[in-house]
């Protein structure tokens, strides 16, 4: 039984929600392994739209176990809110179908406030965060002062841990001339919510190891995209966690030998939310058309996404940094009707041509795309469910992408509906 990791191979928003939902029907367990409620997934099932931020996509399917791994940072209020919203839609969330790692780090209101203060302080240093406290929570994790999920089960020891946390945060607040947080207030809030969330707590690494030995199929669900990885992304315009496939092991407690197949999700064009370099961005009618057709607005923030042509250089690079075995190409239908399409095949930097994205911030901002022009198609690809239903030029476009990025397309998506998917390679049967 293969275990599959799904990662975004661009800057996020590639349509992972639909693909994970499509795959979750074959999986027994769906695991979130990094990020927090800054990452939104939209699922459309039988005409019903579900918007998830923190919960794994498999939670909307009966009979599946959803797991939030230790690599995730958890806002408990957001968690309860999302659970309640799904319950109102008829989705049952209980400890029978949701488990949360005991060693997951918690996001507190002080993290959100600090995130917002930093993001709004100076436009020149703005990164484009969702202001949901993700970065500051990860900072406390690596600073060894975080409050973890398991700490709620030991309330007598919690005050000491809160004081340790506030020794750092209140010093920051004094420097910003802000009122300091009181340990008693934080303790009161955590003690109040603890009974609501502790039933979901588990030793996730042990649980997943046991399920794997039983032969259960595990689907690891990444958030954001590989180009937002803290090490391999467009730093500093990145998220605060590792988003590449290797994090599935670290963020769940399983070893890397538990991963059998890595599926990279990418759009047939490119989008980005927030600040940072974007070599193929089209700040013109083409970009506007892509955004309107693709309904390119963030699930979590509602922010309009920046849009541009497909960048084969970036996807080729993330295929390597994530060890991607196959791609799921989404939103092919958005390109219907274009007379011609452009694909970035390399960059020009300081007069020379390069085939990779440099790591330096200044160099990333300076690269210029080198395009190859591909004929478009007028016939619709929307809702196609087989190769035979695709225009010949659309097939040529997909094949050219495979050549340029050095990776086969395993799935092709032609609408938000899960059934509108063309399967070439089932990741679970690798």
BELMOPE-V953570 format. One record per backbone hydrogen bond with DSSP energy under -0.5 kcal/mol. NH is the residue of the N-H (numbers start at 0). CO is the residue of the C=O. Records with the same first field share a line. If there is no record, write none. Layout:
NH=CO, CO
//
This chain:
1=427
3=217
4=260
5=219
6=4, 262
8=264
10=270
18=14
19=15
20=16
21=17
22=18
23=19
24=20
25=22
26=22
27=216
28=216
29=64
30=218
31=66
32=220
34=70
38=35
39=37
40=51
42=40, 49
44=42, 47
47=44
49=42
51=40, 49
58=55
59=56
60=57
63=60
64=27
65=63, 96
66=29
67=98
68=31, 66
70=250
71=68
72=34
73=104
74=72
75=73, 106
78=74
79=75
80=76
81=77
82=78
83=79
84=80
85=81
86=82
87=83
88=84, 85
89=86
90=85
91=89
93=91
96=93
97=93
98=65
99=199
100=67
101=201
103=100
104=71
105=146
106=73
107=105
110=107
111=107
112=108
113=109
114=110
115=111
116=112
117=113
118=114
119=115
120=116, 117
121=117
124=121
125=122
136=132
137=133
138=134
139=135
140=136
141=137
142=138
143=140
144=139
145=139
147=145
148=103
149=101
150=147
151=148
152=149
153=150
156=153
157=153, 154
158=154
160=156
161=157
162=158
163=159
164=160
165=161
166=162
167=163, 164
168=164
169=165
170=165
171=167
172=168
173=169
174=170
175=171
176=173
177=172
184=181
185=181
186=182
187=183
188=184
189=185
190=186
191=187
192=188
193=189
194=190
195=192
196=192, 193
197=193
199=196
200=197
201=99
203=201
206=202
207=203
208=204
209=205
210=206
211=207
212=208
213=209
214=211
215=210
218=28
219=3, 217
220=30, 218
221=5, 219
225=7
226=9
227=224
228=225
229=240
232=228
233=226
234=232
236=233
237=235
238=227
242=240
246=243
247=244
248=245
249=245
250=246
251=248
252=248
253=248
257=254
258=255
259=2, 257
260=2
262=4, 260
263=261, 325
264=6
265=327
267=329
269=307
271=305
274=126
280=277
281=306
282=280
283=281
287=283
288=284
289=285
290=286
291=287
292=288
293=289
294=291
295=290
296=294
297=302
301=297
304=295
305=271
307=269
308=279
309=341
311=309, 343
312=343
314=310
315=311
316=312
317=313
318=314
319=315
320=316
321=317
323=318
324=261
325=261
326=407
327=263
328=326, 410
329=265, 327
331=412
333=330
334=331
335=332
336=376
337=334
340=373
342=371
343=309
344=342, 369
345=369
346=353
347=367
348=351
351=348
353=346
357=355
363=359
364=360
365=361
366=362
367=347
369=345
370=368
371=342
373=340
375=338
382=413
383=380
388=385
389=386
394=390
395=391
396=392
397=393
398=394
399=395
400=396
401=397
402=398
403=399
404=400
405=401
406=401
409=326, 407
410=326
411=421
412=328
413=419
414=419
417=43
419=416
420=418
421=411
422=420
423=409, 421
424=409
426=424
428=425
429=426
//
